[in-house]
Amino acid sequence: MNTDSLSIRAGELFQQESINPALTRALRGTVAFVLPLVVAQLLKLPADASFAAVGAQVVALTDVRGAYRSRLVILAVITAAITGATVLGTLAAGHLLVSVLAIAALALLAGVARHLSGDYGPGLGVVAALLFIMALAIPSSQQPWWHHAAFALTGGLWGIALQALLWPFRPQHALRQTVAGLTIRARPGYIVSLNGEWNAVDLAEGRFTSNVFRVISDSQFSPFMAVVNNIQYDTVSRVMGWQSRYRWIMRPGNDLYLVYTHNWLDDAVARRFVSIDRKFASKVLYTHRF
């Protein structure tokens, strides 16, 4: 493989990583988990450092999307949840009945979180239960009740820092997409669909938006005859296209298609749509049974 091929491949991987940062996420989770353990070993901290490692990893691995302010809120809520689960486990330690009631309440809250957010709820419930059980198993009789929770909170803040560290320099999930649609059935056999798609792409090379608007009219005059009109416009190519397709089923297996296509360019200089091409095509489908 020559140098040019390697450069092209590296560029493709970089673009793919900008859209779907799986490699960055794996590296971030590894650093979040390992560094607290290394620091604890060097500074001879107690076993409570494992709370920081687990808390940091779950926050760092959370695949947050949306506006960056919303991402910070989501990460802060996750940090608060795992800290609360650790406090609950610490307070319930040594009391069987309290521990059973606490884990039941935690399971109920995890179910609510899963219902409210299918993206973050399931993973949060699992990690909260893990930290709760760790707090039950690791005694803190010679430490204040908030000792385990302080390590979990510190780990969560470390995970947030790792998440937000590269945001000003390299966007995470650079593609933001919003889709809206409306379908109207005027009467049986007559359907009109209005669709809009808004895309915002934020890459290291620059930022741009791409919007697509589409109108589809489907008219079925009978079970054997239909006309579909599709009009679409996108803001990148600034081209509006219209396709009209007529289908006549002469008999099952024998079809006639007539397709007309017309494209216009939104000319910024002329300040109007200019016709750029027109096409007409036909197709006959014949089935011979023997």
C-alpha positions in Angstrom: 0.0 0.0 0.0 1.5 3.3 -1.1 1.7 6.6 0.8 -1.3 8.1 -1.0 -3.5 5.2 -0.2 -2.5 5.4 3.5 -3.2 9.1 3.5 -6.6 8.5 1.9 -7.4 5.7 4.3 -6.3 7.8 7.3 -8.5 10.7 6.1 -11.5 8.4 5.8 -10.9 7.0 9.3 -10.6 10.5 10.7 -13.9 11.5 9.1 -15.6 8.4 10.3 -14.3 9.0 13.8 -15.6 12.5 13.7 -19.1 11.2 12.9 -19.0 8.1 15.1 -16.2 8.4 17.7 -16.0 4.8 18.8 -12.2 4.7 19.0 -12.1 7.9 21.0 -14.8 6.6 23.3 -12.9 3.4 24.0 -9.7 5.3 24.7 -11.5 7.7 27.0 -13.1 4.9 29.0 -9.8 3.2 29.4 -8.0 6.3 30.7 -10.9 7.1 33.0 -10.8 3.7 34.6 -7.0 3.1 34.8 -5.8 6.5 35.9 -7.6 6.6 39.3 -6.3 3.1 40.1 -2.7 4.2 39.2 -3.0 7.4 41.3 -4.4 5.4 44.2 -1.5 2.9 44.0 1.1 5.7 43.9 -0.5 7.7 46.7 -1.3 4.6 48.7 -5.0 5.5 48.9 -7.4 2.9 50.3 -9.5 0.5 48.3 -12.2 3.2 47.9 -10.4 4.3 44.8 -12.3 1.6 43.0 -15.4 3.7 43.4 -13.7 6.5 41.5 -12.5 4.2 38.8 -16.0 2.7 38.2 -17.7 6.1 38.4 -15.2 7.7 36.0 -15.6 4.9 33.5 -19.4 5.0 33.4 -19.5 8.7 32.9 -16.7 8.7 30.3 -18.2 5.9 28.3 -21.7 7.5 28.2 -22.4 8.3 24.5 -24.1 11.7 25.0 -25.7 13.5 22.1 -27.3 16.8 21.4 -26.3 20.4 22.4 -23.2 20.6 24.5 -25.1 22.2 27.4 -27.6 19.4 27.4 -24.7 16.9 27.4 -23.2 18.5 30.5 -26.6 18.3 32.2 -26.9 14.6 31.3 -23.4 13.8 32.6 -24.1 15.7 35.8 -27.3 13.8 36.4 -25.5 10.5 35.9 -22.8 11.6 38.3 -25.4 12.6 40.9 -27.2 9.2 40.5 -24.1 7.0 41.0 -23.1 9.2 44.0 -26.5 8.8 45.5 -26.5 5.0 44.9 -23.1 4.8 46.7 -24.5 6.8 49.7 -27.5 4.5 49.9 -25.3 1.4 49.9 -23.0 2.9 52.6 -26.0 3.7 54.9 -27.6 0.3 54.3 -24.4 -1.7 55.0 -24.7 -4.0 58.0 -28.5 -3.9 58.0 -30.2 -6.8 56.2 -33.7 -5.4 56.0 -32.6 -1.9 55.1 -30.3 -3.4 52.4 -33.2 -5.4 50.9 -35.5 -2.4 50.9 -32.8 -0.1 49.5 -32.0 -2.5 46.6 -35.7 -2.8 45.8 -36.0 1.0 45.7 -32.9 1.2 43.5 -34.4 -1.4 41.1 -37.6 0.6 40.9 -35.7 3.9 40.2 -33.7 2.0 37.6 -36.9 0.9 35.9 -38.2 4.5 35.8 -34.9 5.7 34.4 -35.0 3.1 31.7 -38.6 4.1 30.8 -37.6 7.8 30.7 -34.5 7.3 28.6 -33.7 4.3 26.6 -30.3 5.7 25.7 -29.0 6.3 29.2 -31.4 4.6 31.7 -30.4 0.9 31.3 -26.6 1.5 31.7 -27.1 3.9 34.6 -29.3 1.3 36.4 -26.6 -1.4 36.1 -23.8 0.8 37.3 -25.8 2.3 40.2 -26.6 -1.2 41.4 -22.9 -2.2 41.1 -21.8 0.8 43.2 -24.5 0.1 45.7 -23.3 -3.5 46.1 -19.7 -2.3 46.4 -20.7 0.1 49.1 -22.4 -2.8 51.0 -19.3 -5.1 50.6 -16.5 -2.6 51.4 -16.8 -1.5 55.0 -16.4 2.1 56.0 -16.7 1.8 59.8 -13.6 3.9 60.4 -14.5 6.5 57.8 -17.4 9.0 57.6 -20.6 7.9 55.7 -19.7 10.1 52.8 -16.3 8.6 52.2 -17.2 6.1 49.5 -19.5 8.7 47.8 -16.7 11.3 47.7 -14.6 8.9 45.6 -17.6 8.1 43.3 -18.3 11.8 42.9 -14.6 12.5 42.2 -14.6 9.8 39.6 -17.8 11.1 38.0 -16.2 14.6 37.7 -13.1 13.1 36.2 -15.2 11.4 33.6 -17.0 14.6 32.8 -13.7 16.4 32.4 -12.5 13.7 29.9 -15.8 14.0 28.0 -15.6 17.8 27.7 -11.8 18.1 27.3 -11.8 17.8 23.5 -15.2 19.4 22.8 -13.7 22.9 22.0 -11.1 21.3 19.7 -12.8 18.3 18.1 -16.5 17.9 17.9 -18.1 14.7 19.2 -21.0 13.4 17.1 -20.6 16.1 14.6 -23.7 15.2 12.7 -27.0 16.5 14.2 -30.1 15.5 12.3 -33.7 16.6 12.8 -36.5 15.0 10.8 -40.1 16.0 10.6 -42.9 14.7 8.5 -46.6 15.1 7.9 -48.8 12.6 6.0 -52.3 13.6 4.9 -54.8 11.1 3.5 -57.3 13.2 1.6 -59.5 10.3 0.6 -58.9 6.5 0.0 -56.2 6.2 -2.7 -55.0 9.8 -2.4 -52.0 10.5 0.0 -49.8 13.6 0.4 -46.6 13.5 2.4 -44.6 16.5 3.6 -41.1 15.8 4.9 -38.2 17.9 6.1 -34.7 17.0 7.1 -32.3 19.3 8.8 -28.6 18.3 9.2 -25.8 20.2 10.9 -22.3 18.9 10.4 -19.4 20.1 12.5 -16.0 18.8 11.4 -12.4 19.9 12.0 -12.4 21.1 8.4 -15.4 23.4 8.9 -19.1 23.5 9.6 -22.0 23.4 7.2 -25.7 22.6 7.1 -27.7 20.6 4.7 -31.5 20.7 4.6 -33.8 18.6 2.4 -37.5 19.2 1.8 -39.7 16.7 0.1 -43.3 16.6 -1.1 -44.8 13.3 -2.3 -48.2 12.9 -3.8 -49.5 9.4 -4.3 -52.7 9.1 -6.4 -54.2 5.6 -7.0 -57.1 5.9 -9.4 -57.8 2.1 -9.3 -56.1 -1.0 -8.2 -54.4 -1.1 -11.6 -53.5 2.6 -12.2 -51.5 5.0 -10.1 -49.5 8.2 -10.4 -46.7 9.2 -7.9 -45.2 12.8 -7.9 -42.1 13.4 -5.9 -40.7 17.0 -5.5 -37.4 17.5 -3.6 -35.1 20.4 -2.8 -31.8 20.4 -0.9 -29.9 23.5 0.2 -26.4 22.1 -0.7 -26.8 21.4 -4.4 -29.6 24.0 -4.6 -31.4 21.8 -7.0 -35.1 21.2 -7.0 -36.2 18.0 -8.7 -39.6 16.7 -9.8 -40.3 13.1 -10.7 -43.7 11.9 -11.9 -44.2 8.2 -12.3 -47.2 6.6 -13.9 -47.9 2.9 -13.6 -50.5 0.9 -15.3 -51.0 -2.8 -14.5 -52.5 -4.1 -17.7 -52.8 -7.5 -16.1 -50.9 -9.0 -13.2 -47.3 -9.4 -14.3 -47.6 -7.0 -17.2 -46.9 -3.4 -16.3 -46.3 -0.2 -18.1 -44.2 2.6 -16.5 -43.9 6.2 -17.7 -41.5 8.4 -15.8 -40.9 12.1 -16.3 -38.0 13.9 -14.5 -37.4 17.7 -14.4 -34.6 19.5 -12.4 -34.2 23.2 -11.7 -31.2 25.0 -10.2 -31.8 27.8 -7.7 -29.6 30.4 -9.4 -28.3 32.9 -6.9 -27.3 35.3 -9.7 -30.6 35.2 -11.6 -32.5 34.9 -8.3 -34.8 32.3 -9.8 -35.0 28.6 -10.6 -33.4 27.8 -13.9 -34.2 24.5 -15.7 -31.1 22.3 -16.1 -32.5 19.1 -17.5 -35.6 17.1 -18.4 -35.9 13.4 -19.0 -38.6 11.0 -20.1 -38.4 7.2 -19.7 -40.7 4.3 -20.2 -40.6 0.7 -19.3 -42.7 -2.3 -20.2 -42.7 -5.3 -17.9 -44.0 -8.5 -19.6 -44.4 -11.8 -17.9 -44.8 -15.0 -19.9 -46.0 -18.0 -18.0 -45.4 -21.5 -19.2 
